[in-house]
Amino acid sequence: MSNVVQMPRKRRTPAILPLASVVIAACVSLGLLIVSFRIGALGLAMSVALALGFRTLLSDEAAGLLRVRSRPVDLCVLGALTALLLLLAIIVPDPS
């Protein structure tokens, strides 16, 4: 007999939507990275910023298994990663 508890469908949906949108944005950004480093880096920064926004809005209960660390740690890590990716996109010169 299985001891797995199934969450109602309404409770799973808020956690799936942010995850899917961030994954799609990251995949598109990686595709743009092939075309232009700067545009791809900006796209990756925006997808991490999107994850930051979703983590800010999503409660701990609604985050479910997406929540690995505490909310303040998630927000600090995602904010720092967004800032570093933006800085990288601005500082690195275009290839000549």
C-alpha positions as a Python dict, from the first residue, in 0.01 Angstrom:
ca = {
    (1, 'M'): (0, 0, 0),
    (2, 'S'): (126, 346, -88),
    (3, 'N'): (154, 622, 170),
    (4, 'V'): (166, 900, -90),
    (5, 'V'): (-82, 1178, -23),
    (6, 'Q'): (-232, 1330, -337),
    (7, 'M'): (-276, 1707, -338),
    (8, 'P'): (-604, 1835, -479),
    (9, 'R'): (-576, 1968, -834),
    (10, 'K'): (-647, 2327, -724),
    (11, 'R'): (-344, 2324, -490),
    (12, 'R'): (-97, 2198, -752),
    (13, 'T'): (-180, 2452, -1025),
    (14, 'P'): (-23, 2762, -862),
    (15, 'A'): (310, 2580, -825),
    (16, 'I'): (311, 2442, -1180),
    (17, 'L'): (245, 2771, -1363),
    (18, 'P'): (549, 2964, -1233),
    (19, 'L'): (777, 2666, -1287),
    (20, 'A'): (658, 2616, -1645),
    (21, 'S'): (685, 2984, -1736),
    (22, 'V'): (1038, 3017, -1596),
    (23, 'V'): (1152, 2698, -1773),
    (24, 'I'): (1009, 2822, -2105),
    (25, 'A'): (1171, 3165, -2060),
    (26, 'A'): (1507, 3006, -1978),
    (27, 'C'): (1491, 2778, -2283),
    (28, 'V'): (1411, 3072, -2512),
    (29, 'S'): (1696, 3270, -2355),
    (30, 'L'): (1940, 2986, -2410),
    (31, 'G'): (1834, 2980, -2774),
    (32, 'L'): (1897, 3355, -2797),
    (33, 'L'): (2237, 3302, -2637),
    (34, 'I'): (2346, 3129, -2957),
    (35, 'V'): (2247, 3434, -3165),
    (36, 'S'): (2388, 3706, -2940),
    (37, 'F'): (2557, 3673, -2604),
    (38, 'R'): (2423, 4003, -2475),
    (39, 'I'): (2061, 3934, -2572),
    (40, 'G'): (2082, 3581, -2430),
    (41, 'A'): (2231, 3702, -2102),
    (42, 'L'): (1959, 3967, -2072),
    (43, 'G'): (1697, 3700, -2142),
    (44, 'L'): (1841, 3473, -1873),
    (45, 'A'): (1846, 3764, -1629),
    (46, 'M'): (1482, 3836, -1706),
    (47, 'S'): (1384, 3471, -1658),
    (48, 'V'): (1555, 3468, -1317),
    (49, 'A'): (1379, 3798, -1237),
    (50, 'L'): (1052, 3628, -1334),
    (51, 'A'): (1132, 3346, -1092),
    (52, 'L'): (1207, 3609, -826),
    (53, 'G'): (868, 3770, -885),
    (54, 'F'): (686, 3439, -868),
    (55, 'R'): (868, 3337, -549),
    (56, 'T'): (775, 3672, -396),
    (57, 'L'): (406, 3622, -475),
    (58, 'L'): (380, 3249, -404),
    (59, 'S'): (311, 3153, -43),
    (60, 'D'): (512, 2876, 122),
    (61, 'E'): (209, 2647, 124),
    (62, 'A'): (134, 2708, -245),
    (63, 'A'): (499, 2661, -343),
    (64, 'G'): (487, 2299, -229),
    (65, 'L'): (794, 2107, -350),
    (66, 'L'): (933, 2415, -528),
    (67, 'R'): (1022, 2542, -182),
    (68, 'V'): (1359, 2401, -85),
    (69, 'R'): (1497, 2686, 124),
    (70, 'S'): (1326, 2960, 321),
    (71, 'R'): (1168, 3252, 136),
    (72, 'P'): (1432, 3514, 238),
    (73, 'V'): (1715, 3288, 117),
    (74, 'D'): (1535, 3226, -214),
    (75, 'L'): (1474, 3598, -265),
    (76, 'C'): (1836, 3691, -187),
    (77, 'V'): (1981, 3423, -415),
    (78, 'L'): (1747, 3502, -705),
    (79, 'G'): (1803, 3877, -663),
    (80, 'A'): (2181, 3839, -660),
    (81, 'L'): (2173, 3608, -963),
    (82, 'T'): (1955, 3855, -1154),
    (83, 'A'): (2191, 4142, -1072),
    (84, 'L'): (2500, 3943, -1171),
    (85, 'L'): (2349, 3833, -1502),
    (86, 'L'): (2249, 4191, -1583),
    (87, 'L'): (2598, 4310, -1493),
    (88, 'L'): (2748, 4040, -1711),
    (89, 'A'): (2531, 4141, -2005),
    (90, 'I'): (2632, 4506, -1967),
    (91, 'I'): (3007, 4462, -1906),
    (92, 'V'): (3102, 4195, -2160),
    (93, 'P'): (3182, 4365, -2493),
    (94, 'D'): (3027, 4254, -2822),
    (95, 'P'): (3256, 4037, -3034),
    (96, 'S'): (3415, 4224, -3321),
}
